[in-house]
Amino acid sequence: MLDSLIGLILVYGPWLIFGIVALESMGVPLPGETTLVGAALLANNTDRLDIVSIVAAATGGAIVGDSIGYAIGRLVGLPLLQKYGHHFRLNAGRLLIGRYLFFQYGGAVVFFGRFIALLRMFAAPLAGAGGMPWRRFLLFNVAGGVCWACTFGFGAYAVGAEVHRISGGLSAAAFILFVVAGLGFSRVIRRYEPMLLRRATEALSDHQ
């Protein structure tokens, strides 16, 4: 699978990154962050990829995908998420947690949701379904997309440059390290789901 992803990145470059990140931001379970990091690491080992184009593509995909996700949430609202969310691991409890986090923190959920695997796919639809004003959403959407793409894109590129200086063969190990770190962070988030669900139930029941 890793070899296939690397091959696709080398063939389609920024277009693939834009598409995968955009689809993930709309709610499709695709490895947007993994693709960005992998492309940034590969940019140190080939002249077929440019790090600026990679980061720009990821930024554009994040902003466009989130905007479409917001529009979907605004148009169809919570009923669609409640009916089909389980196909994307968005069960009733996680939906309630997402609504609670959005209700409590608003724009911060849109911004920091870009960095959290559990929220990255659903922050924008929840913002739309929750009636967040478009201009305010756009502000946090753009800020989050730019910061996320620059942090993981240029960050992975810098790590890749150092790894390549020591030994070009370690680039694959750095790629796997980023993937494992992302999975570990997701497990930490899931660990606190029961507590968040309890708080969400109490808070939202008081505002119904």
C-alpha positions in Angstrom: 0.0 0.0 0.0 2.8 2.4 0.9 4.6 1.6 -2.4 1.3 2.3 -4.3 0.8 5.6 -2.6 4.4 6.7 -3.3 3.9 5.7 -7.0 0.7 7.7 -7.3 2.3 10.7 -5.7 5.2 10.6 -8.2 2.8 10.3 -11.1 0.1 12.8 -10.2 2.0 15.1 -7.8 0.1 18.1 -6.5 -3.1 17.1 -8.2 -3.3 13.9 -6.2 -2.5 15.8 -3.0 -5.2 18.4 -3.7 -7.8 15.7 -4.5 -7.2 13.4 -1.5 -7.0 16.3 1.0 -10.2 17.9 -0.4 -12.1 14.6 -0.3 -10.9 13.9 3.3 -12.0 17.4 4.3 -15.5 16.7 2.9 -15.8 13.6 5.1 -14.4 10.8 2.9 -12.0 8.6 4.9 -8.8 9.1 2.9 -5.2 9.5 4.2 -4.8 13.3 3.4 -2.3 13.9 6.1 -0.3 10.8 5.2 -0.3 11.8 1.6 1.0 15.3 2.4 3.8 14.0 4.6 4.8 11.4 2.2 4.9 13.8 -0.7 7.0 16.3 1.4 9.5 13.5 2.3 9.7 12.4 -1.3 10.4 16.0 -2.5 13.9 15.6 -0.9 14.7 12.6 -3.0 13.5 13.6 -6.4 13.3 16.7 -8.6 9.9 15.6 -9.8 8.2 17.1 -6.8 8.4 20.7 -5.5 7.7 21.4 -1.8 6.0 24.7 -2.5 3.6 23.2 -4.9 2.9 20.3 -2.5 2.1 22.7 0.4 0.0 24.9 -1.9 -2.0 21.9 -3.2 -2.6 20.7 0.4 -3.7 24.2 1.5 -6.1 24.5 -1.5 -7.5 21.0 -1.0 -8.1 21.7 2.7 -9.9 25.0 2.1 -12.0 23.8 -0.9 -12.9 20.5 0.8 -13.9 22.2 4.0 -15.9 24.8 2.1 -17.8 22.0 0.3 -18.3 20.1 3.6 -19.7 23.3 5.2 -22.1 23.8 2.3 -23.3 20.2 2.6 -23.8 20.6 6.3 -25.6 23.9 5.8 -27.9 22.4 3.1 -28.8 19.0 4.5 -27.9 19.5 8.2 -27.8 16.9 10.9 -30.4 14.4 9.4 -27.9 13.3 6.7 -25.1 12.9 9.2 -27.3 11.0 11.6 -28.5 8.7 8.8 -25.3 8.0 7.0 -22.5 9.0 9.4 -22.0 5.4 10.6 -20.5 4.5 7.2 -17.6 6.9 8.1 -17.3 5.8 11.8 -19.4 8.8 12.9 -21.8 7.1 15.3 -24.4 8.8 17.4 -22.0 9.3 20.2 -19.3 10.9 18.1 -21.8 13.1 16.4 -23.0 14.3 19.8 -19.4 14.9 20.8 -18.7 16.9 17.7 -21.8 19.0 18.1 -20.8 19.7 21.7 -17.2 20.7 20.8 -18.6 23.0 18.1 -21.2 24.5 20.4 -18.5 25.1 23.1 -15.6 26.3 21.0 -17.0 27.4 17.6 -14.1 28.7 15.4 -11.5 26.9 17.4 -13.0 23.5 16.4 -12.7 24.5 12.7 -9.1 25.6 13.1 -7.8 22.9 15.4 -10.0 20.2 13.9 -7.7 20.4 10.9 -5.0 18.9 13.1 -7.1 16.2 14.8 -7.9 13.0 12.8 -11.2 12.5 14.6 -12.5 16.0 13.7 -10.7 16.6 10.4 -13.4 14.9 8.3 -16.4 16.3 10.2 -15.6 19.8 11.5 -16.8 21.6 8.4 -20.1 19.7 8.0 -20.8 20.3 11.7 -20.0 24.0 11.3 -22.5 24.2 8.5 -25.1 22.1 10.3 -24.6 24.2 13.4 -25.3 27.4 11.5 -21.9 29.0 11.9 -21.7 32.3 9.9 -20.0 31.8 6.6 -17.5 34.6 6.9 -16.4 33.5 10.4 -16.1 29.9 9.2 -14.0 30.9 6.1 -11.6 32.9 8.4 -10.9 29.9 10.6 -11.0 27.5 7.6 -8.3 29.4 5.7 -6.2 29.9 8.8 -6.4 26.2 9.8 -5.7 25.0 6.2 -2.6 27.2 5.8 -1.2 26.4 9.2 -1.8 22.6 8.8 -0.3 22.4 5.4 2.7 24.4 6.3 3.3 22.6 9.5 3.1 19.1 8.1 4.4 19.9 4.6 7.5 22.1 5.4 8.0 20.2 8.7 8.2 16.8 7.0 10.4 18.3 4.3 12.8 19.7 6.9 12.9 16.3 8.6 13.4 14.6 5.3 16.3 17.0 4.4 18.1 16.1 7.7 17.4 12.4 7.2 18.6 12.6 3.6 21.8 14.3 4.8 22.5 11.4 7.2 21.3 8.6 5.0 18.9 8.8 2.0 17.6 5.3 2.8 16.0 6.4 6.1 13.3 8.5 4.3 10.9 5.5 4.4 11.5 5.1 8.1 10.6 8.8 8.7 7.5 8.4 6.6 6.4 5.4 8.8 7.2 7.4 12.0 4.8 10.2 11.0 2.0 7.6 10.2 2.5 5.8 13.6 2.5 9.2 15.4 -0.8 10.1 13.8 -2.4 6.8 14.7 -1.2 7.2 18.3 -2.7 10.6 18.6 -6.0 9.3 17.3 -6.0 6.7 20.0 -5.4 9.3 22.7 -8.5 11.2 21.4 -10.6 8.1 21.4 -9.6 7.3 25.0 -11.5 10.4 26.2 -14.6 9.8 24.2 -16.7 8.5 27.2 -15.9 11.6 29.2 -16.7 13.9 26.2 -19.9 12.0 25.5 -21.1 12.5 29.1 -20.3 16.2 29.0 -22.0 16.6 25.6 -25.2 14.9 26.8 -25.4 17.2 29.8 -24.6 20.4 28.0 -26.8 19.9 24.9 -29.7 18.7 26.9 -29.7 22.0 28.7 -30.1 23.9 25.4 -32.8 22.0 23.8 
